[in-house]
Amino acid sequence: MSEVAGILEAAHFAAIKHKAQKRKDVEETPYINHPIGTSDSV
């Protein structure tokens, strides 16, 4: 499995497990959006 495929598989797993969690922002965005959105800064 490539490194990218592993990261995508982990993100998919986390999205499924945290699908009911919402952030406390005005839009109540899904919890998983934040770590995925900030991952390009690493």
PDB file of all heavy atoms in Angstrom:
ATOM      1  N   MET A   1       0.860  -1.176   0.000  1.00  0.00           N
ATOM      2  CA  MET A   1       0.000   0.000   0.000  1.00  0.00           C
ATOM      3  C   MET A   1       0.903   1.236   0.000  1.00  0.00           C
ATOM      4  O   MET A   1       1.842   1.331   0.778  1.00  0.00           O
ATOM      5  CB  MET A   1      -0.901   0.002   1.235  1.00  0.00           C
ATOM      6  CG  MET A   1      -1.773   1.217   1.355  1.00  0.00           C
ATOM      7  SD  MET A   1      -2.803   1.327   2.844  1.00  0.00           S
ATOM      8  CE  MET A   1      -3.783  -0.139   2.733  1.00  0.00           C
ATOM      9  N   SER A   2       0.581   2.190  -0.859  1.00  0.00           N
ATOM     10  CA  SER A   2       1.372   3.415  -0.903  1.00  0.00           C
ATOM     11  C   SER A   2       1.081   4.283   0.317  1.00  0.00           C
ATOM     12  O   SER A   2       0.069   4.106   1.000  1.00  0.00           O
ATOM     13  CB  SER A   2       1.074   4.191  -2.184  1.00  0.00           C
ATOM     14  OG  SER A   2      -0.191   4.818  -2.089  1.00  0.00           O
ATOM     15  N   GLU A   3       1.964   5.212   0.561  1.00  0.00           N
ATOM     16  CA  GLU A   3       1.794   6.119   1.703  1.00  0.00           C
ATOM     17  C   GLU A   3       0.511   6.943   1.558  1.00  0.00           C
ATOM     18  O   GLU A   3      -0.239   7.110   2.530  1.00  0.00           O
ATOM     19  CB  GLU A   3       3.003   7.045   1.791  1.00  0.00           C
ATOM     20  CG  GLU A   3       3.050   7.886   3.035  1.00  0.00           C
ATOM     21  CD  GLU A   3       4.351   8.648   3.155  1.00  0.00           C
ATOM     22  OE1 GLU A   3       5.418   8.057   2.950  1.00  0.00           O
ATOM     23  OE2 GLU A   3       4.272   9.845   3.464  1.00  0.00           O
ATOM     24  N   VAL A   4       0.239   7.425   0.360  1.00  0.00           N
ATOM     25  CA  VAL A   4      -0.963   8.224   0.123  1.00  0.00           C
ATOM     26  C   VAL A   4      -2.215   7.382   0.333  1.00  0.00           C
ATOM     27  O   VAL A   4      -3.179   7.825   0.958  1.00  0.00           O
ATOM     28  CB  VAL A   4      -0.951   8.838  -1.295  1.00  0.00           C
ATOM     29  CG1 VAL A   4      -2.272   9.521  -1.607  1.00  0.00           C
ATOM     30  CG2 VAL A   4       0.196   9.825  -1.435  1.00  0.00           C
ATOM     31  N   ALA A   5      -2.203   6.149  -0.156  1.00  0.00           N
ATOM     32  CA  ALA A   5      -3.359   5.265   0.022  1.00  0.00           C
ATOM     33  C   ALA A   5      -3.606   5.006   1.503  1.00  0.00           C
ATOM     34  O   ALA A   5      -4.753   4.969   1.951  1.00  0.00           O
ATOM     35  CB  ALA A   5      -3.142   3.950  -0.725  1.00  0.00           C
ATOM     36  N   GLY A   6      -2.553   4.838   2.275  1.00  0.00           N
ATOM     37  CA  GLY A   6      -2.691   4.628   3.721  1.00  0.00           C
ATOM     38  C   GLY A   6      -3.297   5.825   4.415  1.00  0.00           C
ATOM     39  O   GLY A   6      -4.146   5.688   5.302  1.00  0.00           O
ATOM     40  N   ILE A   7      -2.868   7.022   4.009  1.00  0.00           N
ATOM     41  CA  ILE A   7      -3.419   8.246   4.594  1.00  0.00           C
ATOM     42  C   ILE A   7      -4.899   8.390   4.250  1.00  0.00           C
ATOM     43  O   ILE A   7      -5.722   8.725   5.108  1.00  0.00           O
ATOM     44  CB  ILE A   7      -2.615   9.472   4.124  1.00  0.00           C
ATOM     45  CG1 ILE A   7      -1.213   9.424   4.734  1.00  0.00           C
ATOM     46  CG2 ILE A   7      -3.323  10.772   4.490  1.00  0.00           C
ATOM     47  CD1 ILE A   7      -0.234  10.406   4.134  1.00  0.00           C
ATOM     48  N   LEU A   8      -5.253   8.116   3.004  1.00  0.00           N
ATOM     49  CA  LEU A   8      -6.654   8.199   2.588  1.00  0.00           C
ATOM     50  C   LEU A   8      -7.511   7.169   3.312  1.00  0.00           C
ATOM     51  O   LEU A   8      -8.637   7.470   3.722  1.00  0.00           O
ATOM     52  CB  LEU A   8      -6.775   8.021   1.079  1.00  0.00           C
ATOM     53  CG  LEU A   8      -6.231   9.172   0.239  1.00  0.00           C
ATOM     54  CD1 LEU A   8      -6.278   8.817  -1.235  1.00  0.00           C
ATOM     55  CD2 LEU A   8      -6.986  10.450   0.518  1.00  0.00           C
ATOM     56  N   GLU A   9      -6.975   5.976   3.505  1.00  0.00           N
ATOM     57  CA  GLU A   9      -7.719   4.938   4.231  1.00  0.00           C
ATOM     58  C   GLU A   9      -7.947   5.357   5.684  1.00  0.00           C
ATOM     59  O   GLU A   9      -9.043   5.185   6.226  1.00  0.00           O
ATOM     60  CB  GLU A   9      -6.957   3.617   4.176  1.00  0.00           C
ATOM     61  CG  GLU A   9      -7.704   2.471   4.810  1.00  0.00           C
ATOM     62  CD  GLU A   9      -6.968   1.141   4.695  1.00  0.00           C
ATOM     63  OE1 GLU A   9      -6.155   0.975   3.781  1.00  0.00           O
ATOM     64  OE2 GLU A   9      -7.237   0.267   5.535  1.00  0.00           O
ATOM     65  N   ALA A  10      -6.925   5.939   6.300  1.00  0.00           N
ATOM     66  CA  ALA A  10      -7.050   6.399   7.689  1.00  0.00           C
ATOM     67  C   ALA A  10      -8.060   7.538   7.798  1.00  0.00           C
ATOM     68  O   ALA A  10      -8.869   7.584   8.731  1.00  0.00           O
ATOM     69  CB  ALA A  10      -5.687   6.841   8.211  1.00  0.00           C
ATOM     70  N   ALA A  11      -8.035   8.473   6.839  1.00  0.00           N
ATOM     71  CA  ALA A  11      -8.977   9.590   6.855  1.00  0.00           C
ATOM     72  C   ALA A  11     -10.404   9.086   6.675  1.00  0.00           C
ATOM     73  O   ALA A  11     -11.332   9.576   7.335  1.00  0.00           O
ATOM     74  CB  ALA A  11      -8.627  10.592   5.758  1.00  0.00           C
ATOM     75  N   HIS A  12     -10.591   8.108   5.814  1.00  0.00           N
ATOM     76  CA  HIS A  12     -11.923   7.534   5.598  1.00  0.00           C
ATOM     77  C   HIS A  12     -12.419   6.848   6.871  1.00  0.00           C
ATOM     78  O   HIS A  12     -13.567   7.034   7.280  1.00  0.00           O
ATOM     79  CB  HIS A  12     -11.877   6.545   4.433  1.00  0.00           C
ATOM     80  CG  HIS A  12     -13.176   5.886   4.148  1.00  0.00           C
ATOM     81  ND1 HIS A  12     -14.251   6.563   3.618  1.00  0.00           N
ATOM     82  CD2 HIS A  12     -13.593   4.612   4.335  1.00  0.00           C
ATOM     83  CE1 HIS A  12     -15.261   5.731   3.489  1.00  0.00           C
ATOM     84  NE2 HIS A  12     -14.892   4.541   3.926  1.00  0.00           N
ATOM     85  N   PHE A  13     -11.559   6.081   7.509  1.00  0.00           N
ATOM     86  CA  PHE A  13     -11.906   5.404   8.760  1.00  0.00           C
ATOM     87  C   PHE A  13     -12.310   6.429   9.826  1.00  0.00           C
ATOM     88  O   PHE A  13     -13.339   6.283  10.492  1.00  0.00           O
ATOM     89  CB  PHE A  13     -10.715   4.571   9.247  1.00  0.00           C
ATOM     90  CG  PHE A  13     -10.952   3.883  10.557  1.00  0.00           C
ATOM     91  CD1 PHE A  13     -11.631   2.682  10.616  1.00  0.00           C
ATOM     92  CD2 PHE A  13     -10.486   4.438  11.741  1.00  0.00           C
ATOM     93  CE1 PHE A  13     -11.852   2.037  11.832  1.00  0.00           C
ATOM     94  CE2 PHE A  13     -10.703   3.805  12.960  1.00  0.00           C
ATOM     95  CZ  PHE A  13     -11.384   2.601  12.997  1.00  0.00           C
ATOM     96  N   ALA A  14     -11.505   7.497   9.963  1.00  0.00           N
ATOM     97  CA  ALA A  14     -11.801   8.525  10.960  1.00  0.00           C
ATOM     98  C   ALA A  14     -13.114   9.235  10.650  1.00  0.00           C
ATOM     99  O   ALA A  14     -13.890   9.538  11.559  1.00  0.00           O
ATOM    100  CB  ALA A  14     -10.653   9.536  11.020  1.00  0.00           C
ATOM    101  N   ALA A  15     -13.373   9.494   9.367  1.00  0.00           N
ATOM    102  CA  ALA A  15     -14.617  10.163   8.983  1.00  0.00           C
ATOM    103  C   ALA A  15     -15.830   9.317   9.359  1.00  0.00           C
ATOM    104  O   ALA A  15     -16.835   9.846   9.844  1.00  0.00           O
ATOM    105  CB  ALA A  15     -14.610  10.447   7.481  1.00  0.00           C
ATOM    106  N   ILE A  16     -15.735   8.030   9.168  1.00  0.00           N
ATOM    107  CA  ILE A  16     -16.840   7.134   9.531  1.00  0.00           C
ATOM    108  C   ILE A  16     -17.036   7.123  11.050  1.00  0.00           C
ATOM    109  O   ILE A  16     -18.154   7.241  11.549  1.00  0.00           O
ATOM    110  CB  ILE A  16     -16.581   5.710   9.000  1.00  0.00           C
ATOM    111  CG1 ILE A  16     -16.693   5.690   7.476  1.00  0.00           C
ATOM    112  CG2 ILE A  16     -17.550   4.711   9.617  1.00  0.00           C
ATOM    113  CD1 ILE A  16     -16.215   4.408   6.831  1.00  0.00           C
ATOM    114  N   LYS A  17     -15.951   6.998  11.792  1.00  0.00           N
ATOM    115  CA  LYS A  17     -16.044   6.908  13.250  1.00  0.00           C
ATOM    116  C   LYS A  17     -16.500   8.208  13.905  1.00  0.00           C
ATOM    117  O   LYS A  17     -17.075   8.201  14.983  1.00  0.00           O
ATOM    118  CB  LYS A  17     -14.697   6.479  13.847  1.00  0.00           C
ATOM    119  CG  LYS A  17     -14.297   5.070  13.470  1.00  0.00           C
ATOM    120  CD  LYS A  17     -15.277   4.062  14.024  1.00  0.00           C
ATOM    121  CE  LYS A  17     -14.884   2.656  13.700  1.00  0.00           C
ATOM    122  NZ  LYS A  17     -15.823   1.674  14.221  1.00  0.00           N
ATOM    123  N   HIS A  18     -16.222   9.344  13.261  1.00  0.00           N
ATOM    124  CA  HIS A  18     -16.555  10.641  13.855  1.00  0.00           C
ATOM    125  C   HIS A  18     -17.700  11.340  13.124  1.00  0.00           C
ATOM    126  O   HIS A  18     -17.901  12.539  13.303  1.00  0.00           O
ATOM    127  CB  HIS A  18     -15.315  11.550  13.842  1.00  0.00           C
ATOM    128  CG  HIS A  18     -14.210  11.052  14.705  1.00  0.00           C
ATOM    129  ND1 HIS A  18     -14.183  11.237  16.059  1.00  0.00           N
ATOM    130  CD2 HIS A  18     -13.084  10.346  14.401  1.00  0.00           C
ATOM    131  CE1 HIS A  18     -13.091  10.677  16.556  1.00  0.00           C
ATOM    132  NE2 HIS A  18     -12.406  10.133  15.579  1.00  0.00           N
ATOM    133  N   LYS A  19     -18.463  10.610  12.320  1.00  0.00           N
ATOM    134  CA  LYS A  19     -19.486  11.249  11.481  1.00  0.00           C
ATOM    135  C   LYS A  19     -20.549  11.995  12.284  1.00  0.00           C
ATOM    136  O   LYS A  19     -21.119  12.957  11.792  1.00  0.00           O
ATOM    137  CB  LYS A  19     -20.136  10.235  10.549  1.00  0.00           C
ATOM    138  CG  LYS A  19     -20.978   9.183  11.241  1.00  0.00           C
ATOM    139  CD  LYS A  19     -21.534   8.200  10.235  1.00  0.00           C
ATOM    140  CE  LYS A  19     -22.291   7.097  10.946  1.00  0.00           C
ATOM    141  NZ  LYS A  19     -22.713   6.072  10.013  1.00  0.00           N
ATOM    142  N   ALA A  20     -20.798  11.621  13.512  1.00  0.00           N
ATOM    143  CA  ALA A  20     -21.829  12.295  14.317  1.00  0.00           C
ATOM    144  C   ALA A  20     -21.281  13.494  15.081  1.00  0.00           C
ATOM    145  O   ALA A  20     -22.051  14.272  15.634  1.00  0.00           O
ATOM    146  CB  ALA A  20     -22.450  11.315  15.298  1.00  0.00           C
ATOM    147  N   GLN A  21     -19.964  13.680  15.094  1.00  0.00           N
ATOM    148  CA  GLN A  21     -19.374  14.782  15.847  1.00  0.00           C
ATOM    149  C   GLN A  21     -19.329  16.049  15.000  1.00  0.00           C
ATOM    150  O   GLN A  21     -18.941  16.019  13.842  1.00  0.00           O
ATOM    151  CB  GLN A  21     -17.958  14.434  16.291  1.00  0.00           C
ATOM    152  CG  GLN A  21     -17.919  13.355  17.348  1.00  0.00           C
ATOM    153  CD  GLN A  21     -16.496  13.052  17.767  1.00  0.00           C
ATOM    154  OE1 GLN A  21     -15.609  12.927  16.938  1.00  0.00           O
ATOM    155  NE2 GLN A  21     -16.291  12.918  19.071  1.00  0.00           N
ATOM    156  N   LYS A  22     -19.729  17.147  15.604  1.00  0.00           N
ATOM    157  CA  LYS A  22     -19.720  18.449  14.924  1.00  0.00           C
ATOM    158  C   LYS A  22     -18.862  19.415  15.723  1.00  0.00           C
ATOM    159  O   LYS A  22     -18.814  19.374  16.952  1.00  0.00           O
ATOM    160  CB  LYS A  22     -21.137  19.021  14.824  1.00  0.00           C
ATOM    161  CG  LYS A  22     -22.122  18.118  14.119  1.00  0.00           C
ATOM    162  CD  LYS A  22     -21.824  18.000  12.663  1.00  0.00           C
ATOM    163  CE  LYS A  22     -22.880  17.120  11.992  1.00  0.00           C
ATOM    164  NZ  LYS A  22     -22.551  16.744  10.658  1.00  0.00           N
ATOM    165  N   ARG A  23     -18.199  20.326  15.022  1.00  0.00           N
ATOM    166  CA  ARG A  23     -17.403  21.365  15.683  1.00  0.00           C
ATOM    167  C   ARG A  23     -18.346  22.416  16.268  1.00  0.00           C
ATOM    168  O   ARG A  23     -19.511  22.492  15.887  1.00  0.00           O
ATOM    169  CB  ARG A  23     -16.424  21.982  14.703  1.00  0.00           C
ATOM    170  CG  ARG A  23     -15.382  20.949  14.257  1.00  0.00           C
ATOM    171  CD  ARG A  23     -14.331  21.519  13.355  1.00  0.00           C
ATOM    172  NE  ARG A  23     -13.606  22.643  13.905  1.00  0.00           N
ATOM    173  CZ  ARG A  23     -12.599  22.563  14.775  1.00  0.00           C
ATOM    174  NH1 ARG A  23     -12.205  21.392  15.213  1.00  0.00           N
ATOM    175  NH2 ARG A  23     -11.994  23.640  15.203  1.00  0.00           N
ATOM    176  N   LYS A  24     -17.848  23.228  17.167  1.00  0.00           N
ATOM    177  CA  LYS A  24     -18.670  24.229  17.841  1.00  0.00           C
ATOM    178  C   LYS A  24     -18.687  25.560  17.103  1.00  0.00           C
ATOM    179  O   LYS A  24     -19.016  26.575  17.677  1.00  0.00           O
ATOM    180  CB  LYS A  24     -18.169  24.426  19.271  1.00  0.00           C
ATOM    181  CG  LYS A  24     -18.358  23.184  20.127  1.00  0.00           C
ATOM    182  CD  LYS A  24     -17.843  23.386  21.521  1.00  0.00           C
ATOM    183  CE  LYS A  24     -18.021  22.109  22.336  1.00  0.00           C
ATOM    184  NZ  LYS A  24     -17.464  22.240  23.668  1.00  0.00           N
ATOM    185  N   ASP A  25     -18.363  25.542  15.815  1.00  0.00           N
ATOM    186  CA  ASP A  25     -18.418  26.776  15.038  1.00  0.00           C
ATOM    187  C   ASP A  25     -19.851  27.062  14.594  1.00  0.00           C
ATOM    188  O   ASP A  25     -20.757  26.264  14.816  1.00  0.00           O
ATOM    189  CB  ASP A  25     -17.470  26.724  13.841  1.00  0.00           C
ATOM    190  CG  ASP A  25     -17.749  25.565  12.890  1.00  0.00           C
ATOM    191  OD1 ASP A  25     -18.749  24.838  13.070  1.00  0.00           O
ATOM    192  OD2 ASP A  25     -16.975  25.388  11.940  1.00  0.00           O
ATOM    193  N   VAL A  26     -20.058  28.199  13.986  1.00  0.00           N
ATOM    194  CA  VAL A  26     -21.398  28.622  13.569  1.00  0.00           C
ATOM    195  C   VAL A  26     -22.003  27.635  12.571  1.00  0.00           C
ATOM    196  O   VAL A  26     -23.186  27.315  12.635  1.00  0.00           O
ATOM    197  CB  VAL A  26     -21.345  30.041  12.955  1.00  0.00           C
ATOM    198  CG1 VAL A  26     -22.704  30.450  12.429  1.00  0.00           C
ATOM    199  CG2 VAL A  26     -20.854  31.037  13.985  1.00  0.00           C
ATOM    200  N   GLU A  27     -21.173  27.131  11.642  1.00  0.00           N
ATOM    201  CA  GLU A  27     -21.668  26.210  10.619  1.00  0.00           C
ATOM    202  C   GLU A  27     -21.824  24.773  11.106  1.00  0.00           C
ATOM    203  O   GLU A  27     -22.351  23.933  10.394  1.00  0.00           O
ATOM    204  CB  GLU A  27     -20.722  26.216   9.407  1.00  0.00           C
ATOM    205  CG  GLU A  27     -20.648  27.532   8.677  1.00  0.00           C
ATOM    206  CD  GLU A  27     -19.616  28.468   9.289  1.00  0.00           C
ATOM    207  OE1 GLU A  27     -18.716  27.998  10.011  1.00  0.00           O
ATOM    208  OE2 GLU A  27     -19.728  29.680   9.072  1.00  0.00           O
ATOM    209  N   GLU A  28     -21.316  24.476  12.312  1.00  0.00           N
ATOM    210  CA  GLU A  28     -21.305  23.114  12.856  1.00  0.00           C
ATOM    211  C   GLU A  28     -20.721  22.128  11.847  1.00  0.00           C
ATOM    212  O   GLU A  28     -21.286  21.091  11.531  1.00  0.00           O
ATOM    213  CB  GLU A  28     -22.704  22.675  13.283  1.00  0.00           C
ATOM    214  CG  GLU A  28     -23.253  23.469  14.435  1.00  0.00           C
ATOM    215  CD  GLU A  28     -24.579  22.962  14.950  1.00  0.00           C
ATOM    216  OE1 GLU A  28     -25.246  22.152  14.272  1.00  0.00           O
ATOM    217  OE2 GLU A  28     -24.960  23.364  16.052  1.00  0.00           O
ATOM    218  N   THR A  29     -19.531  22.459  11.357  1.00  0.00           N
ATOM    219  CA  THR A  29     -18.872  21.599  10.373  1.00  0.00           C
ATOM    220  C   THR A  29     -18.512  20.259  11.004  1.00  0.00           C
ATOM    221  O   THR A  29     -18.273  20.169  12.206  1.00  0.00           O
ATOM    222  CB  THR A  29     -17.605  22.265   9.819  1.00  0.00           C
ATOM    223  OG1 THR A  29     -16.760  22.653  10.906  1.00  0.00           O
ATOM    224  CG2 THR A  29     -17.917  23.476   8.969  1.00  0.00           C
ATOM    225  N   PRO A  30     -18.446  19.218  10.194  1.00  0.00           N
ATOM    226  CA  PRO A  30     -18.060  17.905  10.719  1.00  0.00           C
ATOM    227  C   PRO A  30     -16.667  17.969  11.351  1.00  0.00           C
ATOM    228  O   PRO A  30     -15.767  18.638  10.835  1.00  0.00           O
ATOM    229  CB  PRO A  30     -18.067  17.004   9.488  1.00  0.00           C
ATOM    230  CG  PRO A  30     -18.996  17.677   8.532  1.00  0.00           C
ATOM    231  CD  PRO A  30     -18.824  19.143   8.786  1.00  0.00           C
ATOM    232  N   TYR A  31     -16.495  17.289  12.448  1.00  0.00           N
ATOM    233  CA  TYR A  31     -15.243  17.284  13.199  1.00  0.00           C
ATOM    234  C   TYR A  31     -14.055  16.911  12.312  1.00  0.00           C
ATOM    235  O   TYR A  31     -12.988  17.498  12.412  1.00  0.00           O
ATOM    236  CB  TYR A  31     -15.361  16.301  14.367  1.00  0.00           C
ATOM    237  CG  TYR A  31     -14.103  16.171  15.181  1.00  0.00           C
ATOM    238  CD1 TYR A  31     -13.775  17.118  16.139  1.00  0.00           C
ATOM    239  CD2 TYR A  31     -13.234  15.096  15.000  1.00  0.00           C
ATOM    240  CE1 TYR A  31     -12.618  17.010  16.892  1.00  0.00           C
ATOM    241  CE2 TYR A  31     -12.084  14.981  15.750  1.00  0.00           C
ATOM    242  CZ  TYR A  31     -11.781  15.943  16.692  1.00  0.00           C
ATOM    243  OH  TYR A  31     -10.641  15.830  17.420  1.00  0.00           O
ATOM    244  N   ILE A  32     -14.214  15.942  11.452  1.00  0.00           N
ATOM    245  CA  ILE A  32     -13.101  15.419  10.657  1.00  0.00           C
ATOM    246  C   ILE A  32     -12.592  16.429   9.635  1.00  0.00           C
ATOM    247  O   ILE A  32     -11.456  16.333   9.178  1.00  0.00           O
ATOM    248  CB  ILE A  32     -13.496  14.072   9.988  1.00  0.00           C
ATOM    249  CG1 ILE A  32     -12.262  13.338   9.450  1.00  0.00           C
ATOM    250  CG2 ILE A  32     -14.539  14.287   8.909  1.00  0.00           C
ATOM    251  CD1 ILE A  32     -11.279  12.934  10.504  1.00  0.00           C
ATOM    252  N   ASN A  33     -13.385  17.414   9.260  1.00  0.00           N
ATOM    253  CA  ASN A  33     -12.944  18.388   8.258  1.00  0.00           C
ATOM    254  C   ASN A  33     -11.708  19.163   8.697  1.00  0.00           C
ATOM    255  O   ASN A  33     -10.862  19.487   7.875  1.00  0.00           O
ATOM    256  CB  ASN A  33     -14.056  19.386   7.943  1.00  0.00           C
ATOM    257  CG  ASN A  33     -15.150  18.783   7.105  1.00  0.00           C
ATOM    258  OD1 ASN A  33     -15.212  17.578   6.906  1.00  0.00           O
ATOM    259  ND2 ASN A  33     -16.024  19.627   6.607  1.00  0.00           N
ATOM    260  N   HIS A  34     -11.585  19.472   9.988  1.00  0.00           N
ATOM    261  CA  HIS A  34     -10.461  20.284  10.452  1.00  0.00           C
ATOM    262  C   HIS A  34      -9.115  19.578  10.263  1.00  0.00           C
ATOM    263  O   HIS A  34      -8.220  20.155   9.643  1.00  0.00           O
ATOM    264  CB  HIS A  34     -10.673  20.699  11.906  1.00  0.00           C
ATOM    265  CG  HIS A  34      -9.553  21.528  12.437  1.00  0.00           C
ATOM    266  ND1 HIS A  34      -9.362  22.837  12.073  1.00  0.00           N
ATOM    267  CD2 HIS A  34      -8.555  21.219  13.282  1.00  0.00           C
ATOM    268  CE1 HIS A  34      -8.280  23.289  12.663  1.00  0.00           C
ATOM    269  NE2 HIS A  34      -7.780  22.343  13.423  1.00  0.00           N
ATOM    270  N   PRO A  35      -8.916  18.368  10.772  1.00  0.00           N
ATOM    271  CA  PRO A  35      -7.594  17.744  10.579  1.00  0.00           C
ATOM    272  C   PRO A  35      -7.285  17.466   9.103  1.00  0.00           C
ATOM    273  O   PRO A  35      -6.138  17.562   8.688  1.00  0.00           O
ATOM    274  CB  PRO A  35      -7.649  16.445  11.386  1.00  0.00           C
ATOM    275  CG  PRO A  35      -9.073  16.233  11.747  1.00  0.00           C
ATOM    276  CD  PRO A  35      -9.773  17.557  11.620  1.00  0.00           C
ATOM    277  N   ILE A  36      -8.300  17.166   8.320  1.00  0.00           N
ATOM    278  CA  ILE A  36      -8.045  16.944   6.890  1.00  0.00           C
ATOM    279  C   ILE A  36      -7.685  18.265   6.224  1.00  0.00           C
ATOM    280  O   ILE A  36      -6.759  18.322   5.414  1.00  0.00           O
ATOM    281  CB  ILE A  36      -9.282  16.290   6.218  1.00  0.00           C
ATOM    282  CG1 ILE A  36      -9.450  14.861   6.731  1.00  0.00           C
ATOM    283  CG2 ILE A  36      -9.150  16.304   4.705  1.00  0.00           C
ATOM    284  CD1 ILE A  36     -10.711  14.189   6.282  1.00  0.00           C
ATOM    285  N   GLY A  37      -8.396  19.318   6.568  1.00  0.00           N
ATOM    286  CA  GLY A  37      -8.133  20.621   5.976  1.00  0.00           C
ATOM    287  C   GLY A  37      -6.779  21.187   6.326  1.00  0.00           C
ATOM    288  O   GLY A  37      -6.174  21.915   5.542  1.00  0.00           O
ATOM    289  N   THR A  38      -6.276  20.883   7.506  1.00  0.00           N
ATOM    290  CA  THR A  38      -4.964  21.409   7.916  1.00  0.00           C
ATOM    291  C   THR A  38      -3.815  20.485   7.552  1.00  0.00           C
ATOM    292  O   THR A  38      -2.674  20.838   7.715  1.00  0.00           O
ATOM    293  CB  THR A  38      -4.932  21.655   9.443  1.00  0.00           C
ATOM    294  OG1 THR A  38      -5.196  20.428  10.117  1.00  0.00           O
ATOM    295  CG2 THR A  38      -5.946  22.690   9.864  1.00  0.00           C
ATOM    296  N   SER A  39      -4.105  19.329   7.012  1.00  0.00           N
ATOM    297  CA  SER A  39      -3.054  18.348   6.714  1.00  0.00           C
ATOM    298  C   SER A  39      -2.098  18.811   5.638  1.00  0.00           C
ATOM    299  O   SER A  39      -0.961  18.358   5.586  1.00  0.00           O
ATOM    300  CB  SER A  39      -3.672  17.008   6.323  1.00  0.00           C
ATOM    301  OG  SER A  39      -4.378  17.141   5.103  1.00  0.00           O
ATOM    302  N   ASP A  40      -2.493  19.740   4.764  1.00  0.00           N
ATOM    303  CA  ASP A  40      -1.585  20.185   3.724  1.00  0.00           C
ATOM    304  C   ASP A  40      -0.507  21.122   4.242  1.00  0.00           C
ATOM    305  O   ASP A  40       0.442  21.433   3.550  1.00  0.00           O
ATOM    306  CB  ASP A  40      -2.367  20.846   2.579  1.00  0.00           C
ATOM    307  CG  ASP A  40      -3.033  22.148   2.978  1.00  0.00           C
ATOM    308  OD1 ASP A  40      -3.128  22.428   4.176  1.00  0.00           O
ATOM    309  OD2 ASP A  40      -3.461  22.872   2.073  1.00  0.00           O
ATOM    310  N   SER A  41      -0.615  21.560   5.485  1.00  0.00           N
ATOM    311  CA  SER A  41       0.387  22.453   6.061  1.00  0.00           C
ATOM    312  C   SER A  41       1.521  21.700   6.736  1.00  0.00           C
ATOM    313  O   SER A  41       2.428  22.307   7.261  1.00  0.00           O
ATOM    314  CB  SER A  41      -0.287  23.402   7.054  1.00  0.00           C
ATOM    315  OG  SER A  41      -0.838  22.686   8.132  1.00  0.00           O
ATOM    316  N   VAL A  42       1.479  20.386   6.719  1.00  0.00           N
ATOM    317  CA  VAL A  42       2.509  19.581   7.375  1.00  0.00           C
ATOM    318  C   VAL A  42       3.665  19.349   6.451  1.00  0.00           C
ATOM    319  O   VAL A  42       3.589  19.211   5.299  1.00  0.00           O
ATOM    320  CB  VAL A  42       1.930  18.230   7.863  1.00  0.00           C
ATOM    321  CG1 VAL A  42       3.018  17.357   8.449  1.00  0.00           C
ATOM    322  CG2 VAL A  42       0.835  18.469   8.849  1.00  0.00           C
TER     323      VAL A  42
END
